[in-house]
């Protein structure tokens, strides 16, 4: 059903290699993007499957629950004759030396099932409970956590999807990630050590969307410096030959 998977509790994350699972991911996207938030028109997605012209130029990742139902999705879009989606949405300014386009991929279609966003303050991605108000969340800006929000777990669906996406990026030699999304996703990723750079002006698409660039080795170095436990979590399940060389230095320092 899915390949190279990692598991956390009842959730399993991995690369989609089964057409039925892929169809289920499109169906879940339809439920969220078309039926729940009405970002897309039903008439543009016949059969109850939310798809676009980039699907065949992408690899897809899902989170499966204990019943093997898709409850989370994300994809990496590779370069093609259509270019990257971000290039059609906004003018961007690359940071650092731009690699060959084959080493760049665009993160998109992060989706979390409504069934896993049951709290009234949960938004589209279920990250609001972990962020301050100024960052698009619901926590007080002074850093205090209301009693009713104490003890909440990390946004496991989002982090698990990013973990398996990171693994496959390492295997395929992807060094840079494009991303155009809401600021709350930027701050949620930043909270867990995934540093992205803003690379252009925001655009309006059902709210503000901002273009970002993530540099994989920079993210790894930041995690090593500031949160080595998270780095070890992200590396769990990735074959040793694809580990960054900085992990060698980390082991030497122990």
MIBA-579716 format. One record per residue: residue number from 1; residue in three letters; chain; x negated, y negated, z negated of N, C-alpha, C in turn. Coordinates in steps of 0.001 Angstrom, whole numbers, plus 524288, in hexadecimal, padded with zeros to 5 digits. Each point is the difference from the previous one (the first is absolute). Layout:
NODE    nr   rest   kette    n_px    n_py    n_pz   ca_px   ca_py   ca_pz    c_px    c_py    c_pz
NODE   NUM    ALA       A       X       Y       Z       X       Y       Z       X       Y       Z
...
END
This chain:
NODE    nr   rest   kette    n_px    n_py    n_pz   ca_px   ca_py   ca_pz    c_px    c_py    c_pz
NODE     1    UNK       A   7FCCD   804BC   80000   80333   7FB44   80000   7FCA8   7FB0E   80000
NODE     2    UNK       A   7FC8A   7FF9C   7FC1F   7FC3E   7FBB8   7FFED   7FA9E   8024E   7FF1A
NODE     3    UNK       A   7FBFE   7FD3F   801C9   7FAAE   80207   7FFCE   7FCB8   7FCB7   7FC43
NODE     4    UNK       A   7FBDF   80281   7FDF3   7FC2B   7FD55   7FCA4   802C2   7FD12   7FB9C
NODE     5    UNK       A   8036D   802BF   7FD49   8035E   7FD72   7FC39   7FD7D   7FF91   7FA99
NODE     6    UNK       A   801E0   7FC3B   7FCFC   7FEBD   7FF77   7FA7B   80524   7FFDE   7FD0A
NODE     7    UNK       A   7FFE1   801A1   7FB14   804D5   8005D   7FD03   7FF6E   7FD4E   7FAC3
NODE     8    UNK       A   80436   7FD31   7FE86   80065   7FD88   7FAE6   80560   8013D   7FDD0
NODE     9    UNK       A   8001F   8035B   7FC10   80501   80199   7FDDA   80354   8029F   8041B
NODE    10    UNK       A   804B7   7FE1C   800AF   80397   80262   803C7   7FF50   7FDD7   8057D
NODE    11    UNK       A   7FC6B   7FC4B   800B7   7FF56   7FD82   80518   7FB2A   80209   802C8
NODE    12    UNK       A   800A1   800F1   80516   7FBB0   801D4   80347   7FF5C   7FC39   8048D
NODE    13    UNK       A   7FB2B   7FE75   80104   7FEC8   7FC1C   803FE   7FC70   80263   80423
NODE    14    UNK       A   800DE   7FEB2   804EC   7FC89   8020D   803FB   80131   7FDF8   80574
NODE    15    UNK       A   7FCBE   801BE   803A2   80062   7FEA2   8058B   80432   80349   8029C
NODE    16    UNK       A   80367   7FD79   802EB   80441   802C8   8029E   7FDF8   802E0   804D1
NODE    17    UNK       A   8010A   8050E   80035   7FE8E   80320   80493   80485   8037D   801AA
NODE    18    UNK       A   804AF   7FE98   7FE81   8049C   80323   8011E   80444   7FC5D   8020B
NODE    19    UNK       A   80224   8014B   80470   803E0   7FC98   80276   804DC   7FF42   7FCA9
NODE    20    UNK       A   8017D   80409   7FD0E   8049C   7FF84   7FCB0   7FF0C   7FC25   7FB88
NODE    21    UNK       A   7FB44   80030   7FDC7   7FEAE   7FC4B   7FBD9   7FFBE   7FA74   80236
NODE    22    UNK       A   7FDC9   7FF86   804B2   7FFAE   7FAE3   8027D   80575   7FDCE   800ED
NODE    23    UNK       A   80383   80347   801D8   80566   7FE45   800DA   80283   7FE63   7FAD9
NODE    24    UNK       A   7FEE2   802DE   7FBD4   8021F   7FE97   7FADE   7FDE6   7FAB5   7FE31
NODE    25    UNK       A   7FB15   7FED5   8015B   7FDD2   7FAF1   7FE7B   802AC   7FB98   80306
NODE    26    UNK       A   80124   800DE   804FB   802DB   7FC19   8030D   80588   7FF3C   7FDD0
NODE    27    UNK       A   8024C   8044E   7FE36   80546   7FFB1   7FDD4   7FFF8   7FCE6   7FAE0
NODE    28    UNK       A   7FC06   800D5   7FCC7   7FFB3   7FD0E   7FB28   7FF03   7FA3B   80110
NODE    29    UNK       A   7FCB3   7FEDE   803D3   7FF1F   7FA97   80189   80517   7FD76   801D5
NODE    30    UNK       A   80330   802E8   802BC   80509   7FE04   801CC   8036D   7FE8D   7FB54
NODE    31    UNK       A   80016   80356   7FC15   80329   7FEFF   7FB5A   7FE55   7FAF1   7FD51
NODE    32    UNK       A   7FAD9   7FEFE   7FFF8   7FE09   7FB63   7FD4B   80048   7FB29   80371
NODE    33    UNK       A   7FDC0   80043   804BB   7FF84   7FB64   80358   8051A   7FE6F   80299
NODE    34    UNK       A   8034C   803CE   8013E   804DB   7FEDB   802CE   804A5   7FFAD   7FC42
NODE    35    UNK       A   800CF   80421   7FCFA   804B9   80044   7FCCB   7FFA4   7FCC9   7FAFE
NODE    36    UNK       A   7FB86   8004B   7FD4A   7FF9D   7FD5C   7FAF4   7FEBE   7FA33   80089
NODE    37    UNK       A   7FBD1   7FEBA   802C6   7FE40   7FA91   80047   801AB   7FD39   80500
NODE    38    UNK       A   801CA   802EB   803EA   801F7   7FDC6   804E7   7FBDA   7FCB7   802D3
NODE    39    UNK       A   7FB28   801D1   7FFBB   7FBD1   7FD73   802ED   80063   80150   805CE
NODE    40    UNK       A   8021B   80485   80131   80070   801D0   80560   805BE   80106   8013E
NODE    41    UNK       A   80140   7FFC8   8050C   80551   80102   801B8   800C9   805C9   80125
NODE    42    UNK       A   8045E   80213   7FE36   8011D   8058A   800D6   80008   8015D   805CA
NODE    43    UNK       A   801DE   7FC67   80337   80061   80109   805A3   7FA9E   800D1   8027D
NODE    44    UNK       A   7FBF6   7FDE9   7FD8F   7FAAF   8008D   80225   7FD64   80513   7FE56
NODE    45    UNK       A   802AA   80300   7FCA8   7FD9B   804C6   7FDEF   803F5   80475   80027
NODE    46    UNK       A   8010D   80202   804AB   803F1   80424   80095   7FE64   804F8   7FD21
NODE    47    UNK       A   803EB   802CF   7FE44   7FEFE   804EC   7FD4D   7FE80   7FF58   7FA57
NODE    48    UNK       A   80051   7FB3F   7FE01   7FEB1   7FF1F   7FA8C   7FA3E   80083   7FED0
NODE    49    UNK       A   7FCAD   7FEE7   803EC   7FA52   8005A   7FF4F   7FDA0   7FAAC   8012A
NODE    50    UNK       A   7FD2F   7FDC0   7FC4A   7FD8D   7FAE8   800C4   7FA8F   800D8   80257
NODE    51    UNK       A   7FF5C   7FE7B   804EF   7FB0B   800C3   802C6   7FEDB   7FB23   8033F
NODE    52    UNK       A   7FB09   7FF70   80191   7FE99   7FBD0   8039A   7FC0E   80205   803F4
NODE    53    UNK       A   7FDF6   7FC68   80320   7FC9C   80195   80453   7FA97   801B5   7FE51
NODE    54    UNK       A   7FEBA   7FF9B   7FAF4   7FAC1   8014E   7FE2C   7FF8E   8057A   7FDA0
NODE    55    UNK       A   8043F   802E0   7FFC7   7FFDF   80507   7FD42   7FC0E   803D7   80260
NODE    56    UNK       A   7FFA6   8001C   80528   7FC78   803B7   8028A   7FA48   7FE62   7FF9D
NODE    57    UNK       A   7FF0A   7FB2D   7FE50   7FAAD   7FE1B   7FF41   7FE96   7FFCA   7FA35
NODE    58    UNK       A   802F3   802CE   7FCD4   7FF62   7FFCF   7FA5F   7FF54   80572   7FDAD
NODE    59    UNK       A   7FDDE   80017   7FB43   8005F   804AA   7FCC4   80363   7FE87   7FB53
NODE    60    UNK       A   802FD   803CD   7FE1F   803F0   7FEFC   7FC0B   7FED9   80314   7FB08
NODE    61    UNK       A   80142   7FDA1   7FB9C   7FF3F   80271   7FAEC   80525   7FFBB   7FD07
NODE    62    UNK       A   800F3   803FE   7FCD1   804D8   80009   7FCFF   7FEF5   801B8   7FA67
NODE    63    UNK       A   803BE   7FEAE   7FCB6   80065   8023A   7FAC9   804BC   80393   7FFFF
NODE    64    UNK       A   7FF37   804DB   7FE47   80447   803BF   7FF8A   8013B   800E3   7FA42
NODE    65    UNK       A   80501   80091   7FEBB   80171   80146   7FAA4   8001B   805E7   7FF38
NODE    66    UNK       A   801F7   801B3   7FB8B   7FFF7   8059B   7FEBC   80361   80334   803B0
NODE    67    UNK       A   80383   7FD71   802DC   80359   802B9   803C2   7FDF6   7FF82   80593
NODE    68    UNK       A   7FB34   7FE03   8008D   7FD91   7FF14   8051C   802FB   7FC03   80341
NODE    69    UNK       A   802C8   7FC7C   7FD64   80292   7FBAF   802AF   7FC4E   7FB56   80026
NODE    70    UNK       A   8001F   7FD17   80445   7FCAB   7FB62   80092   8022A   7FB99   7FC9E
NODE    71    UNK       A   7FCBC   7FDF9   7FC72   801A6   7FBAC   7FC9C   7FC56   7FB4C   80083
NODE    72    UNK       A   7FC16   80068   80363   7FC80   7FB99   800EE   7FD29   800C8   8051E
NODE    73    UNK       A   7FEE7   7FBB2   802C3   7FD36   80058   804F5   7FC34   7FB6F   80089
NODE    74    UNK       A   7FC15   800DA   8033B   7FC7F   7FBE2   801CB   7FD71   80204   804F8
NODE    75    UNK       A   7FE20   7FC78   80348   7FD5D   801C1   804C0   7FB42   7FC97   80108
NODE    76    UNK       A   7FC72   8021B   8031E   7FB8B   7FD1F   80210   8009D   7FFB2   805E3
NODE    77    UNK       A   80024   7FB48   8020F   80076   7FF24   805A1   7FA88   7FF27   8023B
NODE    78    UNK       A   7FE9F   80306   803FC   7FAEF   7FF7F   80282   80056   7FC6F   804C2
NODE    79    UNK       A   7FB82   7FE54   801CC   7FFD2   7FCA8   8049A   801F0   802F7   804D1
NODE    80    UNK       A   802AF   7FD49   80361   801F6   8023E   804E1   800A1   7FB8E   803E2
NODE    81    UNK       A   8021A   80136   80492   800E4   7FBDB   803D1   80427   7FC25   7FE2E
NODE    82    UNK       A   802D7   80159   7FBE4   803DA   7FC65   7FDBD   7FD8C   7FC60   7FBFD
NODE    83    UNK       A   7FB20   80112   7FE7F   7FD8C   7FCEA   7FBE7   8022F   8016C   7FAA9
NODE    84    UNK       A   7FE9E   7FCF1   7FC12   8020E   800DE   7FABB   804E7   7FCAD   7FF33
NODE    85    UNK       A   803B9   801F2   7FCF9   804C0   7FCE3   7FF08   7FEE1   7FA90   7FDE1
NODE    86    UNK       A   7FC1F   7FF87   7FC8F   7FEC6   7FAF7   7FD9B   7FE83   7FBE8   80417
NODE    87    UNK       A   7FDA8   801D3   80454   7FE2B   7FC65   8040B   80481   7FD7A   802F3
NODE    88    UNK       A   80488   8025C   7FFBB   8049A   7FDDB   8029D   80342   7FCA5   7FC4D
NODE    89    UNK       A   7FE71   7FFDF   7FB0D   8030E   7FD30   7FC1C   7FD87   7FAE0   7FE50
NODE    90    UNK       A   7FAC6   7FFBA   7FFF0   7FD69   7FB76   7FDBE   7FA5E   7FFB0   80202
NODE    91    UNK       A   7FDE9   7FB4C   8003E   7FA8D   7FF47   80158   7FCAD   80124   7FB37
NODE    92    UNK       A   7FBFF   80345   800A1   7FCD6   8019D   7FB8E   7FA56   7FE4C   800A8
NODE    93    UNK       A   7FD56   7FF94   7FB98   7FA6D   7FECD   7FFDB   7FD2A   80473   7FD47
NODE    94    UNK       A   7FCF4   802F4   802F0   7FD4E   80480   7FDC5   7FBDA   7FE2A   7FC26
NODE    95    UNK       A   7FF0B   80317   7FC07   7FC0D   7FECA   7FC0B   7FB53   8039B   800B4
NODE    96    UNK       A   7FB61   7FDB5   8005E   7FB52   80326   800BB   7FF68   801AE   805A3
NODE    97    UNK       A   7FC8C   803B1   800D3   7FEFF   80206   8053F   8046E   803A0   801A8
NODE    98    UNK       A   8024B   7FEE3   80479   80461   8032A   801DA   7FDE8   804EF   8028F
NODE    99    UNK       A   8019C   8048F   7FE1B   7FE21   804DF   80244   802D9   80148   8050F
NODE   100    UNK       A   7FE75   80434   8026E   802E8   801F5   8047E   805A8   800F8   7FE5F
NODE   101    UNK       A   80392   7FEE8   80378   80591   8006D   7FEAB   80186   8058E   7FE6E
NODE   102    UNK       A   7FCF5   803CD   80181   8012C   80567   7FE7E   7FF2E   800EE   7FA2F
NODE   103    UNK       A   7FD5F   7FC61   7FD64   7FF06   80081   7FA5C   803D9   7FCC6   7FCBB
NODE   104    UNK       A   803BF   7FDA3   802AA   80400   7FCEB   7FD54   80537   802D5   80073
NODE   105    UNK       A   80313   7FFD4   7FBDB   80554   80215   80027   80383   7FC4F   7FCF4
NODE   106    UNK       A   804F1   7FFEB   80167   803B0   7FC96   7FD53   803AB   80328   7FC8E
NODE   107    UNK       A   8004A   7FE6C   7FB17   8038E   80266   7FC3B   80574   7FDC4   800D2
NODE   108    UNK       A   803D3   80359   80061   80555   7FE08   8008A   803F3   80418   7FE50
NODE   109    UNK       A   804E8   7FE42   7FFD2   8048A   8033D   7FEC0   7FF82   802B5   7FAA6
NODE   110    UNK       A   7FDC2   7FD2D   7FC30   8003E   801EB   7FAA4   805B8   7FFFD   7FE57
NODE   111    UNK       A   801E6   80483   7FE59   80581   80093   7FEA7   80082   8037D   7FB36
NODE   112    UNK       A   80341   7FE64   7FC59   80110   8031D   7FB50   805DD   800E5   7FFA9
NODE   113    UNK       A   80185   804D5   7FF3A   80582   80164   7FFD8   802EE   7FD03   7FBC0
NODE   114    UNK       A   804CE   7FEA0   8012B   80353   7FD4C   7FC3A   800BB   80338   7FB0E
NODE   115    UNK       A   7FFE1   80524   8007F   800BD   80369   7FB78   7FBBD   7FF49   7FBEA
NODE   116    UNK       A   7FB84   7FDF9   801AF   7FBA1   7FF2E   7FC65   7FF8C   7FA4E   7FE59
NODE   117    UNK       A   803D6   7FCE3   80163   80025   7FA7D   7FE77   80528   7FEFF   7FD2A
NODE   118    UNK       A   8008E   80262   7FB7A   80504   7FFF3   7FD4A   8009D   7FB7D   7FC2F
NODE   119    UNK       A   7FBA8   7FD7B   7FE90   80074   7FB9E   7FC60   80202   7FB3C   802EA
NODE   120    UNK       A   80310   7FCD1   7FD77   80286   7FB9F   80292   7FC08   7FC16   8021A
NODE   121    UNK       A   7FB63   7FFC1   7FD92   7FC15   7FC43   801CA   7FC92   80222   8045D
NODE   122    UNK       A   80083   80502   80130   7FCCB   8024B   80425   80190   7FDC1   8054A
NODE   123    UNK       A   7FC27   7FE66   80300   800F0   7FE23   80541   7FF0E   80450   803EF
NODE   124    UNK       A   7FE79   7FE87   8049D   7FF82   803B9   8044A   7FBD4   8041F   7FF0C
NODE   125    UNK       A   7FBD7   7FE84   7FD31   7FBA2   80398   7FF55   7FF79   80217   7FA76
NODE   126    UNK       A   80321   7FDF9   7FC6B   7FFC2   801DD   7FAA7   7FB2C   7FE53   7FD0B
NODE   127    UNK       A   7FD79   7FBB1   8019B   7FB3F   7FE2F   7FD5A   8010F   7FB58   7FC6D
NODE   128    UNK       A   804B3   7FDDF   80048   80120   7FB39   7FD1E   7FF5A   8009C   7FA19
NODE   129    UNK       A   800F2   804AF   7FE01   7FFB0   800E5   7FA5F   7FA74   7FF8F   7FDE3
NODE   130    UNK       A   7FC23   7FFD8   8036D   7FA83   80007   7FE61   7FD53   7FAC4   800FD
NODE   131    UNK       A   802FB   7FC1D   80200   7FDB0   7FB0B   80194   80269   7FB69   7FD11
NODE   132    UNK       A   7FCDF   7FBDF   7FF69   801F6   7FB25   7FDBA   803A3   7FD49   803E7
NODE   133    UNK       A   8033F   7FC80   7FDF4   803B8   7FD40   8035A   7FD34   7FCE5   80448
NODE   134    UNK       A   7FBA4   7FD88   7FE9F   7FD3E   7FCD1   803DC   7FDBB   8034A   8046B
NODE   135    UNK       A   7FFBB   8051B   7FF30   7FDFC   80387   80402   8045C   80304   802B9
NODE   136    UNK       A   804D6   7FE7C   7FEF8   8046D   8028B   80289   8028C   80431   7FCC5
NODE   137    UNK       A   7FE4F   80090   7FB06   80230   803FC   7FCA0   803E0   7FDD1   7FC26
NODE   138    UNK       A   800D3   802DC   7FBAF   803DF   7FE78   7FC26   7FDA3   7FF2D   7FA96
NODE   139    UNK       A   7FAF8   8010D   7FF39   7FD94   7FF50   7FAE9   7FEF6   7FA38   7FEFA
NODE   140    UNK       A   80052   7FE56   7FB13   7FECE   7FA8D   7FEBC   7FA75   7FE92   8019E
NODE   141    UNK       A   7FF38   7FB33   801B0   7FADB   7FE48   801CE   7FC05   7FFA1   7FB95
NODE   142    UNK       A   801C1   80003   7FB13   7FC4B   7FFB4   7FBAC   7FD7E   80542   7FEC0
NODE   143    UNK       A   80181   8040E   802F1   7FD90   80519   7FF47   802C5   80389   7FC2B
NODE   144    UNK       A   803E6   7FE0B   7FD3A   802E8   80342   7FC55   8038D   803C3   802F0
NODE   145    UNK       A   80124   8045F   7FD84   80358   803EF   80265   804C3   800CE   7FC8E
NODE   146    UNK       A   804A9   7FED9   801F2   804BB   800C4   7FCDC   8007C   8059E   7FE1A
NODE   147    UNK       A   8028B   800B1   7FB80   8007D   80536   7FDAD   80251   803F1   803D0
NODE   148    UNK       A   803D0   7FE58   80304   80289   8039F   8039E   7FCA1   801B4   80487
NODE   149    UNK       A   7FB84   7FD6C   800BE   7FC84   80152   80454   7FAEF   80285   7FE1B
NODE   150    UNK       A   7FF9D   800FE   7FAEC   7FB52   80272   7FDE5   7FFA0   805A3   801E3
NODE   151    UNK       A   7FB38   801BE   800E8   7FF15   80585   80122   80155   801C7   80574
NODE   152    UNK       A   800F7   7FC66   8038F   80139   801AA   80553   7FB26   801EE   802C8
NODE   153    UNK       A   800A9   803FF   8030B   7FBA1   80259   802D0   7FE6D   7FC99   804A6
NODE   154    UNK       A   7FB66   8012F   80221   7FE36   7FD42   804A4   803A0   8013A   804A0
NODE   155    UNK       A   7FFFE   7FCA1   803FD   8033C   8010F   804A6   7FDB6   80488   8031B
NODE   156    UNK       A   80100   804B0   7FE2A   7FD5D   804B4   801EF   800F4   800ED   805CC
NODE   157    UNK       A   8049F   7FEAD   801F9   80122   800FC   80584   7FC6A   7FCB4   8036D
NODE   158    UNK       A   7FFA1   7FAF5   7FED1   7FCB5   7FC83   80319   7FA44   801A1   7FF95
NODE   159    UNK       A   7FE20   80100   7FB46   7FA7B   80169   7FF45   7FEBD   8053B   80288
NODE   160    UNK       A   8038B   803BE   7FF9B   7FF0A   80515   8026A   7FFC5   7FFAF   805EC
NODE   161    UNK       A   8036B   7FCD1   80253   7FFE7   7FF53   805AD   7FAF6   7FD54   801BA
NODE   162    UNK       A   7FE3F   7FC21   7FCF7   7FB16   7FD68   80156   7FB5D   803B5   7FF4E
NODE   163    UNK       A   80057   8037C   7FC52   7FBB7   803B3   7FF33   7FF52   80393   804BB
NODE   164    UNK       A   80435   80269   801DA   7FF67   80399   8046B   7FEDC   7FD01   80507
NODE   165    UNK       A   801E3   7FB40   80069   7FEAE   7FCB6   80482   7FA2D   7FEA5   7FFEC
NODE   166    UNK       A   7FDF6   7FED2   7FB5E   7FA65   7FEF8   7FF6B   7FCD1   804D4   8017A
NODE   167    UNK       A   801B0   8048D   7FE3D   7FD36   804D1   80155   7FF88   800A7   805E8
NODE   168    UNK       A   8045C   7FF71   802B9   7FFE8   800EB   805A5   7FCF9   7FBBB   802CE
NODE   169    UNK       A   80004   7FB45   7FDE7   7FCCC   7FBD7   8023E   7FA3C   8016C   7FF98
NODE   170    UNK       A   7FE75   80218   7FB91   7FA91   801AE   7FF43   7FE9B   80456   803DE
NODE   171    UNK       A   80376   803BE   800A5   7FEF2   80464   80390   7FF75   7FE2E   805A7
NODE   172    UNK       A   802DB   7FBEA   80173   8001E   7FE36   8056B   7FC79   7FB4C   800FF
NODE   173    UNK       A   7FD1F   7FE52   7FC1B   7FC59   7FBB6   800BF   80288   7FAAC   8005E
NODE   174    UNK       A   804B0   7FF5F   7FDC6   80296   7FAE6   7FFE7   7FD60   7FCA5   7FBCE
NODE   175    UNK       A   7FE52   7FB5C   80183   7FD23   7FCA3   7FC55   80318   7FB34   7FE57
NODE   176    UNK       A   8041D   7FEA2   802F8   8030B   7FB47   7FED0   805CE   80124   800A3
NODE   177    UNK       A   8030F   7FD9C   7FC85   805A9   8007F   80038   80285   7FAAE   800CF
NODE   178    UNK       A   8033D   7FF82   803FF   80386   7FB96   8006E   804E2   8012C   7FCC1
NODE   179    UNK       A   80295   7FBE0   7FE4B   804EC   800A9   7FD2F   802E3   7FAD1   8001B
NODE   180    UNK       A   80503   8000A   80119   80331   7FB47   7FFA4   804B1   8015E   7FC9E
NODE   181    UNK       A   80068   7FD5B   7FB7C   803C7   801B2   7FC28   80153   7FB9A   7FC3D
NODE   182    UNK       A   8035B   8011F   7FC3C   80165   7FC46   7FBF9   7FB86   7FF6D   7FC1A
NODE   183    UNK       A   7FFCD   7FB6E   7FD7F   7FBBD   7FF07   7FC54   8002D   803BB   7FB62
NODE   184    UNK       A   8048E   801FF   7FE9F   80055   8038B   7FB8A   7FCF4   8050B   800F6
NODE   185    UNK       A   7FFC7   801C1   804E3   7FCDB   804A0   8012C   7FA36   7FEB0   7FF82
NODE   186    UNK       A   7FE78   7FB68   801DF   7FA95   7FE40   7FF5C   7FE73   80003   7FA42
NODE   187    UNK       A   8034B   7FDC6   7FCA4   7FEB4   7FFB4   7FA6F   80046   80553   7FD53
NODE   188    UNK       A   8038D   80355   801B1   8003F   80545   7FDC4   7FB0B   80309   80149
NODE   189    UNK       A   7FE34   7FF96   804E1   7FB32   802AB   80182   7FB4B   7FDA9   7FD27
NODE   190    UNK       A   7FFF3   7FAD7   7FF93   7FBB1   7FD61   7FD47   7FFA9   801C7   7FA58
NODE   191    UNK       A   80473   800BC   7FD81   8001F   801A9   7FA87   7FD2F   80529   7FF45
NODE   192    UNK       A   80033   80358   803E8   7FD8E   80522   7FF9D   7FAD2   80050   802F7
NODE   193    UNK       A   7FDC9   7FB72   80152   7FAB9   7FFD3   8021E   7FF8C   7FFD9   805E1
NODE   194    UNK       A   80466   7FFC9   802C7   7FFDC   7FFE4   805B5   80031   7FA51   801D5
NODE   195    UNK       A   7FB72   7FDD4   80129   7FF87   7FA8A   80161   800CB   7FF47   805E0
NODE   196    UNK       A   803C4   7FCAF   80165   800F7   7FE8F   8056F   7FF2D   7FA25   80096
NODE   197    UNK       A   7FE77   7FE55   804B5   7FF13   7FA80   80128   8045C   7FDE7   8037B
NODE   198    UNK       A   801F3   7FB78   7FEAB   803BE   7FD6C   8036C   7FD36   7FE29   804E9
NODE   199    UNK       A   80254   800F6   80499   7FD4F   7FEBE   804E0   80356   7FCBA   803B5
NODE   200    UNK       A   80409   7FD77   7FE03   80330   7FCC0   8036B   80490   7FD93   7FD13
NODE   201    UNK       A   802F1   7FCE3   802CE   80491   7FD7C   7FDBF   80470   803F8   7FF55
NODE   202    UNK       A   8036C   7FEDD   7FC53   8046D   8037B   7FF1F   80408   7FF5D   8045D
NODE   203    UNK       A   8031E   8040A   800B7   80442   7FFE0   803C7   80501   80186   7FD2D
NODE   204    UNK       A   80458   7FE66   80229   80512   80133   7FDAA   8025B   804C1   802AC
NODE   205    UNK       A   800D9   80418   7FCF3   802BB   8049F   801ED   802B9   8027B   7FB53
NODE   206    UNK       A   804EB   7FE94   7FF3C   802DC   801A6   7FB51   7FCE6   7FE9E   7FB22
NODE   207    UNK       A   7FE3D   7FB31   7FFD2   7FCA3   7FE3B   7FBCD   7FA7E   7FF1E   80204
NODE   208    UNK       A   7FCBB   7FDDB   7FCB6   7FAA5   7FEC5   8018F   7FCC2   804F8   800B0
NODE   209    UNK       A   7FD3F   80048   8045E   7FC59   80449   80102   7FAA2   7FD9E   8011D
NODE   210    UNK       A   7FBFE   80229   7FD8B   7FAC3   7FDC4   8004C   7FC3E   803FE   80261
NODE   211    UNK       A   7FC94   7FE52   803A0   7FC38   8039F   80254   7FB21   800A0   7FC87
NODE   212    UNK       A   7FE55   804D6   7FF69   7FB78   8012D   7FCB7   7FC42   803AC   802D6
NODE   213    UNK       A   7FB25   7FFFE   7FE0E   7FC0D   803AB   801DC   7FD7F   802A3   7FB51
NODE   214    UNK       A   7FFC1   80526   80027   7FD43   80303   7FC0A   7FB25   8026B   80255
NODE   215    UNK       A   7FB96   7FF72   7FD51   7FB06   80236   801BE   7FEDA   804A9   7FC73
NODE   216    UNK       A   80004   804A3   80231   7FFFD   804BF   7FCD8   7FB4F   80047   7FC5D
NODE   217    UNK       A   7FB3F   7FF08   80205   7FB71   80080   7FC82   7FFFF   7FBC0   7FBCC
NODE   218    UNK       A   8023E   7FB7B   8011B   8006F   7FBE6   7FC10   803BB   801A9   7FBA8
NODE   219    UNK       A   80449   80267   80179   803BA   801F6   7FC22   7FD6A   80422   7FC9C
NODE   220    UNK       A   7FD04   8037B   8025A   7FD49   8040F   7FD05   7FC2A   7FDA4   7FC16
NODE   221    UNK       A   7FD05   7FC25   801BB   7FC31   7FD7C   7FC89   802AE   7FD20   7FB90
NODE   222    UNK       A   8046C   7FD88   8012B   802E3   7FD49   7FBEB   8020D   803D6   7FBEC
NODE   223    UNK       A   801FF   8046D   801CF   801E5   803F6   7FC58   7FB88   8022D   7FCB4
NODE   224    UNK       A   7FB8F   800EF   80275   7FB7D   8020D   7FD1E   7FE62   7FC41   7FBAC
NODE   225    UNK       A   8000F   7FAFB   80130   7FE51   7FC10   7FC42   803FF   7FF0D   7FBB5
NODE   226    UNK       A   804F8   7FFB1   8017D   803FB   7FE3F   7FC53   803A0   8043B   7FDF1
NODE   227    UNK       A   80079   8044C   802D2   8038B   80423   7FE3E   7FE32   8053F   80236
NODE   228    UNK       A   7FB85   80208   7FE17   7FDF6   804F1   8021C   803B9   80496   7FF3A
NODE   229    UNK       A   80345   7FFD1   7FBFA   803CD   80439   7FF48   803E1   80024   80488
NODE   230    UNK       A   801B5   7FB60   801C5   80389   7FFDA   80477   7FD43   801E5   804ED
NODE   231    UNK       A   7FAFC   7FEAA   80092   7FD10   801E7   80486   7FFD5   805F5   7FFF8
NODE   232    UNK       A   7FF01   80248   7FB7C   7FFD4   805B6   7FFB0   80549   8026A   80135
NODE   233    UNK       A   8042D   7FD5F   7FE60   8053E   801DE   8014D   800D6   7FFD6   805E7
NODE   234    UNK       A   7FE65   7FBB6   8026F   800C8   7FF74   805A1   7FCC9   803F6   80311
NODE   235    UNK       A   7FB80   80183   7FDE1   7FCA8   803C3   802B3   801B8   805A7   7FF22
NODE   236    UNK       A   80334   800EB   7FC16   801BC   80550   7FED9   802E3   80253   804A7
NODE   237    UNK       A   7FE34   80491   801A5   8026B   8029B   80476   7FD6E   7FEE1   80531
NODE   238    UNK       A   7FC75   7FC2C   80027   7FD33   7FEC0   804D4   7FB00   80337   8003C
NODE   239    UNK       A   7FF04   80284   8046C   7FB64   80343   8009D   7FB07   7FCD8   7FEF3
NODE   240    UNK       A   7FC3A   8026D   7FD6C   7FB47   7FD4E   7FE45   7FD1E   7FD51   80472
NODE   241    UNK       A   80017   80251   804A8   7FD0B   7FDAF   80453   8021E   7FAB8   801B0
NODE   242    UNK       A   804C4   7FEB8   7FE4E   8024C   7FAFB   80172   7FFCD   7FC05   7FB91
NODE   243    UNK       A   7FDC5   8017C   7FB8F   7FF88   7FC49   7FBB3   7FC2A   7FBAD   80177
NODE   244    UNK       A   8010D   7FB38   7FE50   7FC53   7FBB9   80112   7FADE   800E8   7FD1C
NODE   245    UNK       A   7FBC2   7FDEB   80234   7FADB   800B8   7FDA1   7FFB1   7FD88   7FA9D
NODE   246    UNK       A   80335   7FC1F   7FEEB   7FFD5   7FD7E   7FAE3   80187   803CA   7FBB8
NODE   247    UNK       A   802D3   80415   80152   80170   803E6   7FC12   7FB20   802C8   7FE03
NODE   248    UNK       A   7FC1E   80092   80366   7FB0F   80265   7FE62   7FD72   7FCB4   7FBC8
NODE   249    UNK       A   80007   7FAC8   800E0   7FDBB   7FC75   7FC2B   8031D   80028   7FAF3
NODE   250    UNK       A   8050F   8009F   80068   80341   80044   7FB52   7FE7B   804B8   7FCBB
NODE   251    UNK       A   7FF3B   8047C   80295   7FE9B   804B9   7FD2F   7FAAA   7FF8F   7FD73
NODE   252    UNK       A   7FC65   7FD47   802A1   7FAC8   7FF56   7FDCE   80019   7FCB4   7FB15
NODE   253    UNK       A   803C4   7FC72   7FFC2   8003C   7FC6F   7FB94   802B4   8024C   7FB41
NODE   254    UNK       A   8022E   8049A   80090   802CF   8026E   7FB98   7FC27   8025F   7FC23
END
